[in-house]
């Protein structure tokens, strides 16, 4: 996702956000984000 680096630096902020962002990053081409 757009904030992949941010979530990686602060994973404690929210595991769900980090996981969701990871999914968006891996599927950027498919989702077009």
mmCIF entry with sequence, helices, sheets and N, C-alpha, C, O atoms, coordinates in Angstrom:
data_MODEL
# 
_entry.id   MODEL 
# 
_entity.id                         1 
_entity.type                       polymer 
_entity.pdbx_number_of_molecules   1 
# 
_entity_poly.entity_id                      1 
_entity_poly.type                           'polypeptide(L)' 
_entity_poly.nstd_linkage                   no 
_entity_poly.nstd_monomer                   no 
_entity_poly.pdbx_seq_one_letter_code       
;(UNK)(UNK)(UNK)(UNK)(UNK)(UNK)(UNK)(UNK)(UNK)(UNK)(UNK)(UNK)(UNK)(UNK)(UNK)(UNK)
(UNK)(UNK)(UNK)(UNK)(UNK)(UNK)(UNK)(UNK)(UNK)(UNK)(UNK)(UNK)(UNK)(UNK)(UNK)(UNK)
(UNK)
;
_entity_poly.pdbx_seq_one_letter_code_can   XXXXXXXXXXXXXXXXXXXXXXXXXXXXXXXXX 
_entity_poly.pdbx_strand_id                 A 
# 
loop_
_entity_poly_seq.entity_id 
_entity_poly_seq.num 
_entity_poly_seq.mon_id 
_entity_poly_seq.hetero 
1 1  UNK n 
1 2  UNK n 
1 3  UNK n 
1 4  UNK n 
1 5  UNK n 
1 6  UNK n 
1 7  UNK n 
1 8  UNK n 
1 9  UNK n 
1 10 UNK n 
1 11 UNK n 
1 12 UNK n 
1 13 UNK n 
1 14 UNK n 
1 15 UNK n 
1 16 UNK n 
1 17 UNK n 
1 18 UNK n 
1 19 UNK n 
1 20 UNK n 
1 21 UNK n 
1 22 UNK n 
1 23 UNK n 
1 24 UNK n 
1 25 UNK n 
1 26 UNK n 
1 27 UNK n 
1 28 UNK n 
1 29 UNK n 
1 30 UNK n 
1 31 UNK n 
1 32 UNK n 
1 33 UNK n 
# 
_struct_asym.id          A 
_struct_asym.entity_id   1 
# 
loop_
_struct_conf.conf_type_id 
_struct_conf.id 
_struct_conf.pdbx_PDB_helix_id 
_struct_conf.beg_label_comp_id 
_struct_conf.beg_label_asym_id 
_struct_conf.beg_label_seq_id 
_struct_conf.pdbx_beg_PDB_ins_code 
_struct_conf.end_label_comp_id 
_struct_conf.end_label_asym_id 
_struct_conf.end_label_seq_id 
_struct_conf.pdbx_end_PDB_ins_code 
_struct_conf.beg_auth_comp_id 
_struct_conf.beg_auth_asym_id 
_struct_conf.beg_auth_seq_id 
_struct_conf.end_auth_comp_id 
_struct_conf.end_auth_asym_id 
_struct_conf.end_auth_seq_id 
_struct_conf.pdbx_PDB_helix_class 
_struct_conf.details 
_struct_conf.pdbx_PDB_helix_length 
HELX_P HELX_P1 AA1 UNK A 4  ? UNK A 9  ? UNK A 4  UNK A 9  1 ? 6  
HELX_P HELX_P2 AA2 UNK A 11 ? UNK A 13 ? UNK A 11 UNK A 13 5 ? 3  
HELX_P HELX_P3 AA3 UNK A 15 ? UNK A 26 ? UNK A 15 UNK A 26 1 ? 12 
HELX_P HELX_P4 AA4 UNK A 28 ? UNK A 31 ? UNK A 28 UNK A 31 1 ? 4  
# 
_struct_conf_type.id          HELX_P 
_struct_conf_type.criteria    ? 
_struct_conf_type.reference   ? 
# 
loop_
_atom_site.group_PDB 
_atom_site.id 
_atom_site.type_symbol 
_atom_site.label_atom_id 
_atom_site.label_alt_id 
_atom_site.label_comp_id 
_atom_site.label_asym_id 
_atom_site.label_entity_id 
_atom_site.label_seq_id 
_atom_site.pdbx_PDB_ins_code 
_atom_site.Cartn_x 
_atom_site.Cartn_y 
_atom_site.Cartn_z 
_atom_site.occupancy 
_atom_site.B_iso_or_equiv 
_atom_site.pdbx_formal_charge 
_atom_site.auth_seq_id 
_atom_site.auth_comp_id 
_atom_site.auth_asym_id 
_atom_site.auth_atom_id 
_atom_site.pdbx_PDB_model_num 
ATOM 1   N N  . UNK A 1 1  ? 0.802  -1.210 0.000   1.00 0.00 ? 1  UNK A N  1 
ATOM 2   C CA . UNK A 1 1  ? 0.000  0.000  0.000   1.00 0.00 ? 1  UNK A CA 1 
ATOM 3   C C  . UNK A 1 1  ? 0.836  1.261  0.000   1.00 0.00 ? 1  UNK A C  1 
ATOM 4   O O  . UNK A 1 1  ? 2.066  1.206  0.029   1.00 0.00 ? 1  UNK A O  1 
ATOM 5   N N  . UNK A 1 2  ? 0.164  2.389  -0.033  1.00 0.00 ? 2  UNK A N  1 
ATOM 6   C CA . UNK A 1 2  ? 0.872  3.666  -0.060  1.00 0.00 ? 2  UNK A CA 1 
ATOM 7   C C  . UNK A 1 2  ? 1.690  3.856  1.204   1.00 0.00 ? 2  UNK A C  1 
ATOM 8   O O  . UNK A 1 2  ? 2.788  4.412  1.160   1.00 0.00 ? 2  UNK A O  1 
ATOM 9   N N  . UNK A 1 3  ? 1.157  3.394  2.336   1.00 0.00 ? 3  UNK A N  1 
ATOM 10  C CA . UNK A 1 3  ? 1.863  3.586  3.606   1.00 0.00 ? 3  UNK A CA 1 
ATOM 11  C C  . UNK A 1 3  ? 2.580  2.342  4.077   1.00 0.00 ? 3  UNK A C  1 
ATOM 12  O O  . UNK A 1 3  ? 2.726  2.128  5.281   1.00 0.00 ? 3  UNK A O  1 
ATOM 13  N N  . UNK A 1 4  ? 3.037  1.508  3.135   1.00 0.00 ? 4  UNK A N  1 
ATOM 14  C CA . UNK A 1 4  ? 3.707  0.267  3.521   1.00 0.00 ? 4  UNK A CA 1 
ATOM 15  C C  . UNK A 1 4  ? 4.906  0.542  4.415   1.00 0.00 ? 4  UNK A C  1 
ATOM 16  O O  . UNK A 1 4  ? 5.092  -0.122 5.434   1.00 0.00 ? 4  UNK A O  1 
ATOM 17  N N  . UNK A 1 5  ? 5.717  1.519  4.034   1.00 0.00 ? 5  UNK A N  1 
ATOM 18  C CA . UNK A 1 5  ? 6.904  1.845  4.821   1.00 0.00 ? 5  UNK A CA 1 
ATOM 19  C C  . UNK A 1 5  ? 6.505  2.326  6.205   1.00 0.00 ? 5  UNK A C  1 
ATOM 20  O O  . UNK A 1 5  ? 7.127  1.960  7.202   1.00 0.00 ? 5  UNK A O  1 
ATOM 21  N N  . UNK A 1 6  ? 5.474  3.141  6.259   1.00 0.00 ? 6  UNK A N  1 
ATOM 22  C CA . UNK A 1 6  ? 5.019  3.696  7.532   1.00 0.00 ? 6  UNK A CA 1 
ATOM 23  C C  . UNK A 1 6  ? 4.546  2.592  8.469   1.00 0.00 ? 6  UNK A C  1 
ATOM 24  O O  . UNK A 1 6  ? 4.893  2.589  9.650   1.00 0.00 ? 6  UNK A O  1 
ATOM 25  N N  . UNK A 1 7  ? 3.755  1.654  7.949   1.00 0.00 ? 7  UNK A N  1 
ATOM 26  C CA . UNK A 1 7  ? 3.227  0.579  8.777   1.00 0.00 ? 7  UNK A CA 1 
ATOM 27  C C  . UNK A 1 7  ? 4.342  -0.364 9.208   1.00 0.00 ? 7  UNK A C  1 
ATOM 28  O O  . UNK A 1 7  ? 4.298  -0.927 10.302  1.00 0.00 ? 7  UNK A O  1 
ATOM 29  N N  . UNK A 1 8  ? 5.335  -0.533 8.351   1.00 0.00 ? 8  UNK A N  1 
ATOM 30  C CA . UNK A 1 8  ? 6.446  -1.410 8.704   1.00 0.00 ? 8  UNK A CA 1 
ATOM 31  C C  . UNK A 1 8  ? 7.261  -0.808 9.841   1.00 0.00 ? 8  UNK A C  1 
ATOM 32  O O  . UNK A 1 8  ? 7.767  -1.526 10.704  1.00 0.00 ? 8  UNK A O  1 
ATOM 33  N N  . UNK A 1 9  ? 7.382  0.510  9.834   1.00 0.00 ? 9  UNK A N  1 
ATOM 34  C CA . UNK A 1 9  ? 8.144  1.186  10.878  1.00 0.00 ? 9  UNK A CA 1 
ATOM 35  C C  . UNK A 1 9  ? 7.372  1.205  12.194  1.00 0.00 ? 9  UNK A C  1 
ATOM 36  O O  . UNK A 1 9  ? 7.963  1.224  13.274  1.00 0.00 ? 9  UNK A O  1 
ATOM 37  N N  . UNK A 1 10 ? 6.035  1.201  12.088  1.00 0.00 ? 10 UNK A N  1 
ATOM 38  C CA . UNK A 1 10 ? 5.215  1.240  13.301  1.00 0.00 ? 10 UNK A CA 1 
ATOM 39  C C  . UNK A 1 10 ? 4.161  0.131  13.260  1.00 0.00 ? 10 UNK A C  1 
ATOM 40  O O  . UNK A 1 10 ? 2.966  0.415  13.169  1.00 0.00 ? 10 UNK A O  1 
ATOM 41  N N  . UNK A 1 11 ? 4.596  -1.129 13.327  1.00 0.00 ? 11 UNK A N  1 
ATOM 42  C CA . UNK A 1 11 ? 3.672  -2.262 13.253  1.00 0.00 ? 11 UNK A CA 1 
ATOM 43  C C  . UNK A 1 11 ? 2.750  -2.342 14.463  1.00 0.00 ? 11 UNK A C  1 
ATOM 44  O O  . UNK A 1 11 ? 1.647  -2.882 14.375  1.00 0.00 ? 11 UNK A O  1 
ATOM 45  N N  . UNK A 1 12 ? 3.205  -1.800 15.597  1.00 0.00 ? 12 UNK A N  1 
ATOM 46  C CA . UNK A 1 12 ? 2.403  -1.865 16.818  1.00 0.00 ? 12 UNK A CA 1 
ATOM 47  C C  . UNK A 1 12 ? 1.164  -0.988 16.706  1.00 0.00 ? 12 UNK A C  1 
ATOM 48  O O  . UNK A 1 12 ? 0.202  -1.163 17.453  1.00 0.00 ? 12 UNK A O  1 
ATOM 49  N N  . UNK A 1 13 ? 1.191  -0.056 15.780  1.00 0.00 ? 13 UNK A N  1 
ATOM 50  C CA . UNK A 1 13 ? 0.053  0.851  15.601  1.00 0.00 ? 13 UNK A CA 1 
ATOM 51  C C  . UNK A 1 13 ? -1.227 0.057  15.350  1.00 0.00 ? 13 UNK A C  1 
ATOM 52  O O  . UNK A 1 13 ? -2.265 0.336  15.950  1.00 0.00 ? 13 UNK A O  1 
ATOM 53  N N  . UNK A 1 14 ? -1.148 -0.922 14.472  1.00 0.00 ? 14 UNK A N  1 
ATOM 54  C CA . UNK A 1 14 ? -2.311 -1.754 14.199  1.00 0.00 ? 14 UNK A CA 1 
ATOM 55  C C  . UNK A 1 14 ? -1.957 -2.908 13.268  1.00 0.00 ? 14 UNK A C  1 
ATOM 56  O O  . UNK A 1 14 ? -1.743 -2.705 12.073  1.00 0.00 ? 14 UNK A O  1 
ATOM 57  N N  . UNK A 1 15 ? -1.898 -4.116 13.819  1.00 0.00 ? 15 UNK A N  1 
ATOM 58  C CA . UNK A 1 15 ? -1.586 -5.308 13.014  1.00 0.00 ? 15 UNK A CA 1 
ATOM 59  C C  . UNK A 1 15 ? -2.529 -5.444 11.823  1.00 0.00 ? 15 UNK A C  1 
ATOM 60  O O  . UNK A 1 15 ? -2.120 -5.888 10.750  1.00 0.00 ? 15 UNK A O  1 
ATOM 61  N N  . UNK A 1 16 ? -3.780 -5.065 12.012  1.00 0.00 ? 16 UNK A N  1 
ATOM 62  C CA . UNK A 1 16 ? -4.746 -5.181 10.926  1.00 0.00 ? 16 UNK A CA 1 
ATOM 63  C C  . UNK A 1 16 ? -4.397 -4.241 9.785   1.00 0.00 ? 16 UNK A C  1 
ATOM 64  O O  . UNK A 1 16 ? -4.479 -4.616 8.616   1.00 0.00 ? 16 UNK A O  1 
ATOM 65  N N  . UNK A 1 17 ? -4.009 -3.027 10.126  1.00 0.00 ? 17 UNK A N  1 
ATOM 66  C CA . UNK A 1 17 ? -3.632 -2.054 9.100   1.00 0.00 ? 17 UNK A CA 1 
ATOM 67  C C  . UNK A 1 17 ? -2.390 -2.536 8.363   1.00 0.00 ? 17 UNK A C  1 
ATOM 68  O O  . UNK A 1 17 ? -2.318 -2.455 7.137   1.00 0.00 ? 17 UNK A O  1 
ATOM 69  N N  . UNK A 1 18 ? -1.417 -3.036 9.109   1.00 0.00 ? 18 UNK A N  1 
ATOM 70  C CA . UNK A 1 18 ? -0.179 -3.514 8.500   1.00 0.00 ? 18 UNK A CA 1 
ATOM 71  C C  . UNK A 1 18 ? -0.470 -4.677 7.557   1.00 0.00 ? 18 UNK A C  1 
ATOM 72  O O  . UNK A 1 18 ? 0.074  -4.743 6.455   1.00 0.00 ? 18 UNK A O  1 
ATOM 73  N N  . UNK A 1 19 ? -1.337 -5.598 7.999   1.00 0.00 ? 19 UNK A N  1 
ATOM 74  C CA . UNK A 1 19 ? -1.671 -6.755 7.182   1.00 0.00 ? 19 UNK A CA 1 
ATOM 75  C C  . UNK A 1 19 ? -2.441 -6.331 5.933   1.00 0.00 ? 19 UNK A C  1 
ATOM 76  O O  . UNK A 1 19 ? -2.176 -6.810 4.831   1.00 0.00 ? 19 UNK A O  1 
ATOM 77  N N  . UNK A 1 20 ? -3.395 -5.428 6.127   1.00 0.00 ? 20 UNK A N  1 
ATOM 78  C CA . UNK A 1 20 ? -4.184 -4.948 4.999   1.00 0.00 ? 20 UNK A CA 1 
ATOM 79  C C  . UNK A 1 20 ? -3.300 -4.230 3.993   1.00 0.00 ? 20 UNK A C  1 
ATOM 80  O O  . UNK A 1 20 ? -3.451 -4.396 2.783   1.00 0.00 ? 20 UNK A O  1 
ATOM 81  N N  . UNK A 1 21 ? -2.376 -3.433 4.510   1.00 0.00 ? 21 UNK A N  1 
ATOM 82  C CA . UNK A 1 21 ? -1.465 -2.695 3.637   1.00 0.00 ? 21 UNK A CA 1 
ATOM 83  C C  . UNK A 1 21 ? -0.568 -3.661 2.874   1.00 0.00 ? 21 UNK A C  1 
ATOM 84  O O  . UNK A 1 21 ? -0.278 -3.447 1.697   1.00 0.00 ? 21 UNK A O  1 
ATOM 85  N N  . UNK A 1 22 ? -0.130 -4.723 3.544   1.00 0.00 ? 22 UNK A N  1 
ATOM 86  C CA . UNK A 1 22 ? 0.719  -5.716 2.892   1.00 0.00 ? 22 UNK A CA 1 
ATOM 87  C C  . UNK A 1 22 ? -0.044 -6.367 1.742   1.00 0.00 ? 22 UNK A C  1 
ATOM 88  O O  . UNK A 1 22 ? 0.517  -6.615 0.675   1.00 0.00 ? 22 UNK A O  1 
ATOM 89  N N  . UNK A 1 23 ? -1.320 -6.640 1.968   1.00 0.00 ? 23 UNK A N  1 
ATOM 90  C CA . UNK A 1 23 ? -2.138 -7.234 0.921   1.00 0.00 ? 23 UNK A CA 1 
ATOM 91  C C  . UNK A 1 23 ? -2.283 -6.283 -0.255  1.00 0.00 ? 23 UNK A C  1 
ATOM 92  O O  . UNK A 1 23 ? -2.253 -6.708 -1.410  1.00 0.00 ? 23 UNK A O  1 
ATOM 93  N N  . UNK A 1 24 ? -2.440 -5.006 0.031   1.00 0.00 ? 24 UNK A N  1 
ATOM 94  C CA . UNK A 1 24 ? -2.579 -4.017 -1.038  1.00 0.00 ? 24 UNK A CA 1 
ATOM 95  C C  . UNK A 1 24 ? -1.284 -3.897 -1.821  1.00 0.00 ? 24 UNK A C  1 
ATOM 96  O O  . UNK A 1 24 ? -1.302 -3.741 -3.042  1.00 0.00 ? 24 UNK A O  1 
ATOM 97  N N  . UNK A 1 25 ? -0.152 -3.972 -1.113  1.00 0.00 ? 25 UNK A N  1 
ATOM 98  C CA . UNK A 1 25 ? 1.147  -3.846 -1.769  1.00 0.00 ? 25 UNK A CA 1 
ATOM 99  C C  . UNK A 1 25 ? 1.376  -5.020 -2.720  1.00 0.00 ? 25 UNK A C  1 
ATOM 100 O O  . UNK A 1 25 ? 1.834  -4.833 -3.847  1.00 0.00 ? 25 UNK A O  1 
ATOM 101 N N  . UNK A 1 26 ? 1.053  -6.237 -2.256  1.00 0.00 ? 26 UNK A N  1 
ATOM 102 C CA . UNK A 1 26 ? 1.283  -7.423 -3.069  1.00 0.00 ? 26 UNK A CA 1 
ATOM 103 C C  . UNK A 1 26 ? 0.312  -7.472 -4.248  1.00 0.00 ? 26 UNK A C  1 
ATOM 104 O O  . UNK A 1 26 ? 0.604  -8.082 -5.276  1.00 0.00 ? 26 UNK A O  1 
ATOM 105 N N  . UNK A 1 27 ? -0.844 -6.825 -4.089  1.00 0.00 ? 27 UNK A N  1 
ATOM 106 C CA . UNK A 1 27 ? -1.843 -6.863 -5.155  1.00 0.00 ? 27 UNK A CA 1 
ATOM 107 C C  . UNK A 1 27 ? -2.039 -5.516 -5.817  1.00 0.00 ? 27 UNK A C  1 
ATOM 108 O O  . UNK A 1 27 ? -3.115 -5.226 -6.340  1.00 0.00 ? 27 UNK A O  1 
ATOM 109 N N  . UNK A 1 28 ? -0.993 -4.683 -5.796  1.00 0.00 ? 28 UNK A N  1 
ATOM 110 C CA . UNK A 1 28 ? -1.106 -3.336 -6.360  1.00 0.00 ? 28 UNK A CA 1 
ATOM 111 C C  . UNK A 1 28 ? -1.523 -3.392 -7.827  1.00 0.00 ? 28 UNK A C  1 
ATOM 112 O O  . UNK A 1 28 ? -2.407 -2.650 -8.257  1.00 0.00 ? 28 UNK A O  1 
ATOM 113 N N  . UNK A 1 29 ? -0.881 -4.278 -8.594  1.00 0.00 ? 29 UNK A N  1 
ATOM 114 C CA . UNK A 1 29 ? -1.170 -4.348 -10.023 1.00 0.00 ? 29 UNK A CA 1 
ATOM 115 C C  . UNK A 1 29 ? -2.609 -4.799 -10.272 1.00 0.00 ? 29 UNK A C  1 
ATOM 116 O O  . UNK A 1 29 ? -3.261 -4.331 -11.205 1.00 0.00 ? 29 UNK A O  1 
ATOM 117 N N  . UNK A 1 30 ? -3.095 -5.709 -9.431  1.00 0.00 ? 30 UNK A N  1 
ATOM 118 C CA . UNK A 1 30 ? -4.449 -6.223 -9.617  1.00 0.00 ? 30 UNK A CA 1 
ATOM 119 C C  . UNK A 1 30 ? -5.497 -5.205 -9.188  1.00 0.00 ? 30 UNK A C  1 
ATOM 120 O O  . UNK A 1 30 ? -6.525 -5.038 -9.845  1.00 0.00 ? 30 UNK A O  1 
ATOM 121 N N  . UNK A 1 31 ? -5.222 -4.523 -8.069  1.00 0.00 ? 31 UNK A N  1 
ATOM 122 C CA . UNK A 1 31 ? -6.191 -3.558 -7.554  1.00 0.00 ? 31 UNK A CA 1 
ATOM 123 C C  . UNK A 1 31 ? -6.026 -2.183 -8.196  1.00 0.00 ? 31 UNK A C  1 
ATOM 124 O O  . UNK A 1 31 ? -6.943 -1.362 -8.169  1.00 0.00 ? 31 UNK A O  1 
ATOM 125 N N  . UNK A 1 32 ? -4.858 -1.941 -8.770  1.00 0.00 ? 32 UNK A N  1 
ATOM 126 C CA . UNK A 1 32 ? -4.620 -0.663 -9.423  1.00 0.00 ? 32 UNK A CA 1 
ATOM 127 C C  . UNK A 1 32 ? -4.442 0.473  -8.442  1.00 0.00 ? 32 UNK A C  1 
ATOM 128 O O  . UNK A 1 32 ? -4.705 1.628  -8.776  1.00 0.00 ? 32 UNK A O  1 
ATOM 129 N N  . UNK A 1 33 ? -3.997 0.163  -7.232  1.00 0.00 ? 33 UNK A N  1 
ATOM 130 C CA . UNK A 1 33 ? -3.799 1.225  -6.237  1.00 0.00 ? 33 UNK A CA 1 
ATOM 131 C C  . UNK A 1 33 ? -2.326 1.594  -6.152  1.00 0.00 ? 33 UNK A C  1 
ATOM 132 O O  . UNK A 1 33 ? -1.954 2.470  -5.371  1.00 0.00 ? 33 UNK A O  1 
# 
